[in-house]
Amino acid sequence: MRIALLTAALFAALASPATAQAHDAYAPARAIVADIGKIVTPNGVQKTFEVTLGGARQVVNIRGADKANPILIFVHGGPGAVEMPFAWAFQRPWEDFFTVVQYDQRGAGRSYPLNDPATLAPTMTVDRYRDDTIELIELLKKRYGKRKIVLLGHSWGSIVGLSVAVKRPDLLYAYVGVGQGIDFRKGEKVGMAWTRAKALAAGNAEAVAAIDALAPYPAGEFTIAKADGWRKYAIPYGSLIYNKPDLDLYFQTPRLSPEYSEADRKAWGKGSEFSVTTLWPRLADISFTKVTKMDVPLIFLLGRHDYTVPSPVAADWFAKVKAPSKKLVWLEHSAHMPMVEEPGLFFAALLHDVLPLTEEAKDKP
């Protein structure tokens, strides 16, 4: 649900004077980042391509030092908050142990201009995003000769990812939940209460009044305007990135991404607005609280201070659910973006808790 927090900040970043320049001032910096991150190993893979999933054209990026390594698919948040243009900042170490797949979901990022929004909008349901991911898994399994993959879902993408794990556990070595959503309305209620308490303690009467004015949300009408209405106060208290209330520079990360041109960044902004506005009202009653048993190993990597998608809600569900194996890792100095906030500890968890579950996967494709 990351884009539900950031619509205004995102569009401000994309519309800055530098973006409007005819000359792309960031091209030289992107060339440096691209050179540093280039995959040069003999059996490595580094490619970006289009696929059609569920009738919608979508952009996929694959990077890894050895195609024999297990595949890890990152399902990005939002809706519409693509991770591909941010991945250069944290993903490179993963690529020595996994073949890492980023894809821009239908209606998002580089995929947005590939499809007619009017045609796409009716298809934008959790089930369709789930089935898109299943199609992508099947495609990559066949292309790279794999029996299973690792699926990592972040924020909104954790709803998609956990839905895949419920429907097709046979496809997965493990499911990894980050910023894991469990129950939309409950998550919104907990996040709002936490933010109100923070504002009250800080003597921020304006924020308290604004949050109170959103009632009866999250009951009743479920709109992105109301979701943004409390998150704009939560972010300065560290709900998104712990102890970092000013995120202006963080949102400039895509300017240095080798995978995203200036035109791609503009498409990202439009796709974000389209995705979150279209999809958010359809998410109100999504809940996994009745799921009590999973047939795939579960690893949750949760930021202790995450109140964008409140981690206590995910931890409560995790404690009750049965699975072949499960491990909850707390990132003590993180909120909603632990792969960025504590990248070393996050990577260590992938190595120590996720990679061993794929030990049969290192085979020749």
HELIX and SHEET records of a PDB file:
HELIX    1   1 ARG A    2  LEU A    5  5                                   4    
HELIX    2   2 THR A    7  LEU A   14  1                                   8    
HELIX    3   3 PRO A   17  ALA A   20  1                                   4    
HELIX    4   4 ALA A   27  GLY A   37  1                                  11    
HELIX    5   5 ALA A   87  ALA A   89  5                                   3    
HELIX    6   6 ARG A   92  ASP A   96  5                                   5    
HELIX    7   7 GLY A  109  LEU A  114  5                                   6    
HELIX    8   8 PRO A  117  LEU A  120  1                                   4    
HELIX    9   9 ALA A  121  THR A  123  5                                   3    
HELIX   10  10 VAL A  126  TYR A  144  1                                  19    
HELIX   11  11 TRP A  156  LYS A  167  1                                  12    
HELIX   12  12 PRO A  169  LEU A  171  5                                   3    
HELIX   13  13 PHE A  184  ALA A  201  1                                  18    
HELIX   14  14 ALA A  205  ASP A  212  1                                   8    
HELIX   15  15 ILE A  224  ALA A  234  1                                  11    
HELIX   16  16 ILE A  235  TYR A  237  5                                   3    
HELIX   17  17 TYR A  250  LEU A  256  5                                   7    
HELIX   18  18 GLU A  262  LEU A  279  1                                  18    
HELIX   19  19 TRP A  280  LEU A  283  5                                   4    
HELIX   20  20 SER A  311  LYS A  320  1                                  10    
HELIX   21  21 PRO A  338  GLU A  341  1                                   4    
HELIX   22  22 PRO A  343  ALA A  349  1                                   7    
HELIX   23  23 LEU A  350  VAL A  354  3                                   5    
HELIX   24  24 LEU A  355  ALA A  361  5                                   7    
SHEET    1   A 8 VAL A  45  LEU A  53  0                                        
SHEET    2   A 8 ALA A  56  GLY A  64 -1                                        
SHEET    3   A 8 THR A  99  ASP A 104 -1                                        
SHEET    4   A 8 ILE A  71  VAL A  75  1                                        
SHEET    5   A 8 ILE A 149  HIS A 154  1                                        
SHEET    6   A 8 LEU A 172  VAL A 178  1                                        
SHEET    7   A 8 LEU A 298  GLY A 303  1                                        
SHEET    8   A 8 LYS A 326  LEU A 331  1                                        
END                                                                             
